[in-house]
Each structure stands twice: as C-alpha cells, then as structure tokens.
C-alpha cells in the first residue's frame, strides 16, 4: 500500500486503517519531485495507492489511485 497524502488528520486516519488491516505501507511525500516518486514506485510497485485530489496530480499516469475524500475526516 502506498500513501501519497500531505501530513494531516487524513494521513493519520489512512495509516491507522492500514495498520488495523495488518497491511504495510510506503509513505510518499507529495512535496518530492515527480521523478523521485516515479523512481520509488518502480522500485516497489504498489498494490494500491491512497491519495487525495490535491496530491493525485503528482502520480504517474500508470498508477491508478484510490482517492481519499478529506471531507470525511473533518
């Protein structure tokens, strides 16, 4: 599981859900350059990607993300 979310309440909720499910995750920082994100995703191809609409644009076209609606956590 890859998490591409800004550090926030949404990020914490996503991590707690992943841990509760017994899964592992690879955090990606949306502030990293796009080339670094692509390199990390090539090294460890994700089964699923959790992201927000604002961070989604940083993902390469080949990755199909699951969008987290941040309004659910307010």
C-alpha positions in Angstrom: 0.0 0.0 0.0 1.3 3.4 -0.9 0.2 6.5 0.9 0.6 9.8 -1.0 -1.0 12.3 1.3 0.0 15.6 3.0 0.7 15.2 6.7 -2.7 15.8 8.2 -5.6 14.1 10.0 -6.3 12.4 6.7 -2.8 10.9 6.7 -3.2 9.7 10.3 -6.6 8.1 9.6 -5.2 6.3 6.5 -2.2 4.9 8.4 -4.4 3.7 11.3 -6.6 1.9 8.8 -3.7 0.3 7.1 -2.2 -0.9 10.4 -5.6 -2.1 11.6 -5.9 -4.2 8.5 -2.5 -5.7 9.1 -1.0 -4.3 5.9 2.3 -2.5 5.3 2.7 0.9 3.7 5.2 3.0 1.9 4.8 6.7 2.6 5.4 9.1 -0.3 5.7 12.9 0.2 3.8 14.9 -2.3 6.5 17.6 -2.0 9.1 15.3 -3.5 9.9 15.8 -7.2 7.8 13.8 -9.6 10.9 11.9 -10.8 11.6 10.7 -7.3 8.1 9.5 -6.8 8.2 7.6 -10.1 11.5 6.0 -9.1 10.2 4.9 -5.8 7.0 3.4 -7.4 9.2 1.5 -9.9 11.3 0.0 -7.1 8.2 -1.1 -5.1 5.2 -1.4 -7.4 2.1 -0.8 -5.2 -0.9 -3.0 -4.9 -3.0 0.1 -4.0 -2.4 3.9 -3.7 -4.2 6.1 -1.3 -4.1 9.7 -2.1 -6.0 13.0 -2.0 -7.3 15.0 -5.0 -4.5 17.6 -4.5 -1.7 15.1 -4.4 -3.2 12.9 -7.2 -1.6 15.1 -10.0 1.9 14.1 -8.8 1.3 10.4 -9.6 2.4 8.9 -13.0 -0.3 8.1 -15.4 0.3 4.3 -15.0 -0.8 4.4 -11.3 -4.5 4.0 -10.5 -5.1 5.7 -7.2 -7.8 5.3 -4.6 -8.9 8.9 -3.7 -9.5 9.7 -0.1 -12.1 12.3 0.3 -10.7 14.6 3.0 -14.2 15.9 3.9 -14.9 12.6 5.7 -12.4 13.4 8.4 -13.4 16.9 9.3 
